């Protein structure tokens, strides 16, 4: 999503700016806030809404699911919730490769360990 207003990409956006950029009516955006509990723009005095970059991304996702892929609001809500859960699980998963069995690991590094031992022995003897 690109805004043509000269603001920084991380800037807050008003409901009018978001509505115009995505071609979604403002009342639809307000309705989506009720239907999607994860969509919570900042509200300042007077109730003016300010959408953060992550809110803009979420609105783009909702728009794609509902208006382009044919999801119902309930289906889109479930798809977004499922994606959030899978992303959380992926972040919680260890990033290191699975541990090899000890015998395989020992056999693969044993020659290198012997070389290190021999170098240390020579260095101490000198």
C-alpha positions in Angstrom: 0.0 0.0 0.0 1.4 3.3 -1.0 0.1 6.6 0.2 0.7 9.7 -2.0 0.7 12.2 0.9 4.4 12.6 1.5 4.2 11.1 5.0 6.7 8.7 6.4 5.7 5.1 5.7 5.4 4.5 9.5 3.2 7.6 10.0 -0.3 7.3 11.5 -3.1 7.6 9.1 -6.6 9.0 9.6 -9.7 7.1 8.6 -10.1 9.4 5.7 -6.6 8.7 4.4 -7.1 5.0 4.7 -10.5 5.1 3.2 -9.3 7.0 0.2 -6.2 4.9 -0.3 -8.0 1.5 -0.2 -11.2 2.8 -1.7 -13.2 1.6 1.2 -16.0 3.7 2.7 -15.3 5.1 6.2 -18.5 3.5 7.7 -17.2 0.1 6.5 -13.9 0.6 8.3 -15.7 1.5 11.5 -17.9 -1.6 11.1 -14.8 -3.7 10.6 -13.5 -2.4 13.9 -16.5 -3.9 15.6 -16.2 -7.2 13.7 -12.5 -7.7 14.0 -11.4 -7.3 17.6 -7.7 -7.2 16.6 -8.3 -4.0 14.6 -7.9 -1.2 17.1 -6.7 2.1 15.8 -5.7 4.8 18.2 -8.5 7.1 19.2 -7.6 10.6 20.3 -9.8 13.4 21.7 -13.0 13.8 19.9 -12.9 10.1 18.8 -10.6 10.7 15.9 -9.1 7.5 14.6 -5.4 7.1 13.8 -4.3 3.9 12.1 -0.9 2.5 12.8 1.1 0.7 10.0 0.1 -2.7 11.5 -3.6 -1.5 11.4 -3.2 -0.6 7.8 -1.7 -4.0 7.0 -4.6 -5.7 8.8 -7.2 -3.6 6.9 -5.5 -4.5 3.6 -5.7 -8.2 4.7 -9.4 -7.9 5.6 -10.1 -6.1 2.4 -8.3 -8.8 0.3 -10.1 -11.6 2.1 -13.6 -10.1 2.0 -13.7 -8.2 -1.2 -11.3 -10.1 -3.4 -11.3 -13.7 -2.2 -14.9 -14.0 -1.2 -14.6 -14.7 2.5 -17.4 -13.9 4.9 -16.6 -11.7 7.8 -16.6 -14.7 10.1 -14.4 -16.7 7.7 -11.9 -13.7 7.4 -11.8 -13.4 11.2 -11.0 -17.1 11.5 -8.4 -17.0 8.8 -6.6 -14.0 10.4 -6.8 -15.6 13.8 -5.4 -18.9 12.4 -2.6 -17.0 10.7 -1.7 -15.2 13.9 -1.6 -18.5 15.8 0.7 -20.1 13.2 3.0 -17.0 13.2 3.2 -17.1 17.0 4.0 -20.8 16.9 6.7 -20.2 14.3 8.3 -17.5 16.4 8.2 -19.8 19.5 9.8 -22.7 17.6 13.5 -23.2 18.1 15.5 -21.8 15.2 18.4 -24.3 15.6 18.4 -27.5 13.6 17.2 -30.6 15.3 19.8 -32.1 17.6 21.6 -35.1 16.1 21.9 -38.3 18.1 25.0 -38.2 20.3 26.8 -41.0 18.5 26.4 -39.4 15.1 27.5 -36.0 16.5 30.5 -37.5 18.3 31.6 -39.4 15.2 31.4 -36.3 13.1 33.5 -34.1 15.4 35.9 -36.7 16.8 38.6 -36.3 14.2 38.6 -32.5 14.7 38.8 -32.8 18.4 41.8 -35.2 18.1 43.6 -32.6 15.9 43.0 -29.9 18.5 44.3 -32.2 21.3 47.4 -33.0 19.3 48.1 -29.3 18.6 47.7 -28.4 22.3 50.0 -31.3 23.3 52.7 -30.1 20.9 52.3 -26.5 22.0 52.7 -27.5 25.7 55.7 -29.7 25.0 57.5 -26.9 23.1 
